[in-house]
Amino acid sequence: MPTAPYRLYLVDDDRFLLDMYAVKFKAAGHEVTAFAGGVDLLVALREHSAPDALLVDIVMPEMTGFEILEAIKKENLGGAMKKIVLSNQGQESDIAQAKALGAHGYIIKASAIPSEVFAETIKIIEA
């Protein structure tokens, strides 16, 4: 049975990866909004209903993924939105910090092909 269409926000300063993941999710019928940084994402979360899931990178120039997760937690944004870190940073301390900031999942980009990122994201949304 196909999954319901979900709304996702993707945040990554790497335009190629942002486009690649957006295409993957859109091809499966999901609605995707891509952000190149945290400031625009936080504005969207304050002004619109939250998506089903947020995929956020950690290492970005204007605002790190950790700073984004801290702001979401502090401002109580996103409601039941599932927060998933999608990063090349795979140290245990990074994973622990993400979980402490409310992340529901942590996917290491370098060791996951797009279809695995897609499958893991859907699994986390539906958990």
N, C-alpha and C positions, 0 to 999 in steps of 0.2 A: 504494500500500500504506500503510495507516495506521501511524503510529509506535507503538512499544511504550508502555505507560503508564509515565510517569516520576514520580518523587517530587521535589517542589520545595519549597524554603523561600523565602518572600518576606518581606523586611524593609523597612518603610516606615512613617513616622509619620503618613502621610496615609491615614486609614481608608478614604476613598472609593476611592483608587487601589488600595489593598491588596485591597479587596473586588472591584473591577472586574477586576483581573488574576487573582485567585483564581477568579472565575466563568468567565473565559475559558479557563483551563487545565483546570478541573474539567469544563467542558462537553465538552472533547475527551478526557475519560477519565483525566486525570492526577490524582495525589494532591497536594494543596497544603496546606502548613501556613503560616499567616501570623503574623508577629511584628511588634509595634508598635515594637520597639527591640532593640538589640544584646545586652543582658544576657540576656534570655530566649532569644534565638537561641543564644548561646554555651553556655548551660546545656543546651539541646537537643542541640547538637553534641557536647558532652562525654558525654551520657547515652544517646544513641541512635545507631543507624547513620546515616551521612551520607546526605543525599538525592542525587539525580543532579545537581541544580543549585541554586544559591543566587542569587537576585536581590536585590541590596541597594542602597538609596538612599544617597547621600552625606550630605546635609544632614539631620540628625536631632538632637533635643535631648540625649538622654542619652549617646549615643555616635555618632560619625560613622561613615559607611560605611568610611572609611579606617582608623579605629580598630578596627572589626570585622575588616577584612581583615588588619590587623597582628596582632590577637589570634589569628586562625585560623592565620596563618603561624607565629607564635611558638610556639603550642601544638601545631602540626602536626595541626590538626583537619580533618575533612572528606575525607581520603583523596583519591580521584579526583574528588570533587565539582567541577563546573564553577562557577566564580565569575563572576557577571555583574553589572556595575554598571548600575543603571537610575536615571539622575539627570537633573536639568535643568542640572547643571553640565557644560558641554561644552568648557571650555578645554583646550588641548593639555596643559597642566601637570597637570590633573586626570586626564586619560586616561593620561598617562605614569606618574603616581603609582599609579593603579589597576593598570596592567600590572606595575609593579615589585613590587606587593604580591600578584601572582599572579592577577589577574583575567584570565579567558579572553575576555571581551567587554565592551563598553561601549556602552550604548544611551542616547541622549538622549531623555528622555520627551517633551519638547515637540515633537520632530520625528518621533515614531513613534506611530502609532495602535495600539491594543491587538493587532490581528491581526498587525501587523509585529513587535511585541515578542514575541508568541507564536512566530511563524515564526523569528525570529532566535534565540530561546532554544532551540528544538528543533534548529536548525542547529548551534548551539554544542555542545549535548549530544551530538549524533551525529557531530561532527567527529572 
